[in-house]
Amino acid sequence: MDTTVDIQPLTPDIVKNNVGRLIEMSKQLKGDYWTLEHYMGELNRKWELSSAVYKGDRLCAFIINSEKPESLHVHRIVVSKELHGLGIGKKLIYKIVEDAKRLGKGAVTLKAENDNPQSLGFYKGLNFEITGEQGHLVLMTLKVTT
Ligand SMILES: CC(C)(COP(=O)(O)OP(=O)(O)OC[C@H]1O[C@@H](n2cnc3c(N)ncnc32)[C@H](O)[C@@H]1OP(=O)(O)O)[C@@H](O)C(=O)NCCC(=O)NCCS
């Protein structure tokens, strides 16, 4: 299979033109409730730090990130189901790690569902560590050396 993909900055226009696709891909997340309003919501440096991934002209993955005082934070990462396991998720995390280095941040953080072994396995494989708990969520942190 041709696994070439094109990673671009996520823009408000990409979100507006593809919101149905974003919602469809996010059905992999249990109990997902995000609408256009959530995808468009303003966060610190969101549009600079978030990415859209295309295979040909089809949106096939995305990551939404923002800047926190001490870290860069991953709000959501989703890869279309038929393209799992091809290294796309890893590329998106590597990119935010590079952004963290560029911006002098000491960590990349995220919250994951503690009953989603698929995403926990993915993050642990990328050296994220569990650094806190919040109900059914775990806070995960990847230290970044700048
Ligand atoms: C989690 C997700 C983003 C991973 O993306 P992906 O493109 O399939 O992952 P990659 O192919 O980049 O995998 C990177 C590494 O993680 C490993 N990995 C992936 N899933 C794993 C799992 N369930 N358990 C252990 N390791 C896993 C891969 O083996 C790979 O390791 P390698 O580099 O040593 O081969 C994707 O599966 C997804 O979109 N899931 C549904 C949405 C979701 O749960 N998002 C996260 C919460 S917001």
The ligand as an SDF file (V2000), in Angstrom:
LIG
                    3D

 48 50  0  0  0  0  0  0  0  0999 V2000
   -3.8400    6.2070   18.9110 C   0  0  0  0  0  0  0  0  0  0  0  0
   -3.5940    6.5800   17.4250 C   0  0  0  0  0  0  0  0  0  0  0  0
   -3.5870    8.1050   17.2770 C   0  0  0  0  0  0  0  0  0  0  0  0
   -2.2230    6.0130   17.0080 C   0  0  0  0  0  0  0  0  0  0  0  0
   -1.9570    6.4200   15.6600 O   0  0  0  0  0  0  0  0  0  0  0  0
   -1.2690    5.4120   14.6140 P   0  0  0  0  0  0  0  0  0  0  0  0
   -0.9180    6.1830   13.4150 O   0  0  0  0  0  0  0  0  0  0  0  0
   -2.1570    4.2310   14.4570 O   0  0  0  0  0  0  0  0  0  0  0  0
    0.0340    4.9570   15.4310 O   0  0  0  0  0  0  0  0  0  0  0  0
    1.4810    4.7100   14.7920 P   0  0  0  0  0  0  0  0  0  0  0  0
    1.3430    3.8210   13.6210 O   0  0  0  0  0  0  0  0  0  0  0  0
    2.1780    6.0010   14.6050 O   0  0  0  0  0  0  0  0  0  0  0  0
    2.1700    3.9190   15.9900 O   0  0  0  0  0  0  0  0  0  0  0  0
    3.3480    4.4180   16.6070 C   0  0  0  0  0  0  0  0  0  0  0  0
    3.8820    3.3940   17.5440 C   0  0  0  0  0  0  0  0  0  0  0  0
    2.9180    3.1130   18.5580 O   0  0  0  0  0  0  0  0  0  0  0  0
    2.6830    1.7240   18.6080 C   0  0  0  0  0  0  0  0  0  0  0  0
    1.2790    1.4950   18.9440 N   0  0  0  0  0  0  0  0  0  0  0  0
    0.1990    1.9230   18.2680 C   0  0  0  0  0  0  0  0  0  0  0  0
   -0.9150    1.4700   18.8810 N   0  0  0  0  0  0  0  0  0  0  0  0
   -0.4730    0.7470   19.9570 C   0  0  0  0  0  0  0  0  0  0  0  0
   -1.1160    0.0000   20.9760 C   0  0  0  0  0  0  0  0  0  0  0  0
   -2.4410   -0.1260   21.0100 N   0  0  0  0  0  0  0  0  0  0  0  0
   -0.3780   -0.6040   21.9190 N   0  0  0  0  0  0  0  0  0  0  0  0
    0.9770   -0.5230   21.8810 C   0  0  0  0  0  0  0  0  0  0  0  0
    1.6490    0.1700   20.9390 N   0  0  0  0  0  0  0  0  0  0  0  0
    0.9210    0.7810   20.0020 C   0  0  0  0  0  0  0  0  0  0  0  0
    3.0020    1.2180   17.2170 C   0  0  0  0  0  0  0  0  0  0  0  0
    3.3220   -0.1570   17.2560 O   0  0  0  0  0  0  0  0  0  0  0  0
    4.1790    2.0690   16.8400 C   0  0  0  0  0  0  0  0  0  0  0  0
    5.3590    1.5460   17.4250 O   0  0  0  0  0  0  0  0  0  0  0  0
    6.6870    1.3100   16.5220 P   0  0  0  0  0  0  0  0  0  0  0  0
    7.1050    2.6750   16.0370 O   0  0  0  0  0  0  0  0  0  0  0  0
    7.6340    0.6990   17.4970 O   0  0  0  0  0  0  0  0  0  0  0  0
    6.2520    0.4150   15.4350 O   0  0  0  0  0  0  0  0  0  0  0  0
   -4.6660    5.9480   16.4930 C   0  0  0  0  0  0  0  0  0  0  0  0
   -4.6840    4.5610   16.7260 O   0  0  0  0  0  0  0  0  0  0  0  0
   -6.0680    6.5230   16.6800 C   0  0  0  0  0  0  0  0  0  0  0  0
   -6.4280    7.4880   16.0230 O   0  0  0  0  0  0  0  0  0  0  0  0
   -6.8820    5.9010   17.5660 N   0  0  0  0  0  0  0  0  0  0  0  0
   -8.2610    6.3340   17.7730 C   0  0  0  0  0  0  0  0  0  0  0  0
   -8.3380    7.6910   18.4110 C   0  0  0  0  0  0  0  0  0  0  0  0
   -7.6230    7.7640   19.7430 C   0  0  0  0  0  0  0  0  0  0  0  0
   -7.7490    6.8680   20.6030 O   0  0  0  0  0  0  0  0  0  0  0  0
   -6.8750    8.8630   19.9130 N   0  0  0  0  0  0  0  0  0  0  0  0
   -6.1120    9.0930   21.1220 C   0  0  0  0  0  0  0  0  0  0  0  0
   -6.9190    9.7450   22.1950 C   0  0  0  0  0  0  0  0  0  0  0  0
   -7.3340   11.4560   21.8170 S   0  0  0  0  0  0  0  0  0  0  0  0
  1  2  1  0
  2  3  1  0
  2  4  1  0
  2 36  1  0
  4  5  1  0
  5  6  1  0
  6  7  2  0
  6  8  1  0
  6  9  1  0
  9 10  1  0
 10 11  2  0
 10 12  1  0
 10 13  1  0
 13 14  1  0
 14 15  1  0
 15 16  1  0
 15 30  1  0
 16 17  1  0
 17 18  1  0
 17 28  1  0
 18 19  1  0
 18 27  1  0
 19 20  2  0
 20 21  1  0
 21 22  1  0
 21 27  2  0
 22 23  1  0
 22 24  2  0
 24 25  1  0
 25 26  2  0
 26 27  1  0
 28 29  1  0
 28 30  1  0
 30 31  1  0
 31 32  1  0
 32 33  2  0
 32 34  1  0
 32 35  1  0
 36 37  1  0
 36 38  1  0
 38 39  2  0
 38 40  1  0
 40 41  1  0
 41 42  1  0
 42 43  1  0
 43 44  2  0
 43 45  1  0
 45 46  1  0
 46 47  1  0
 47 48  1  0
M  END
$$$$
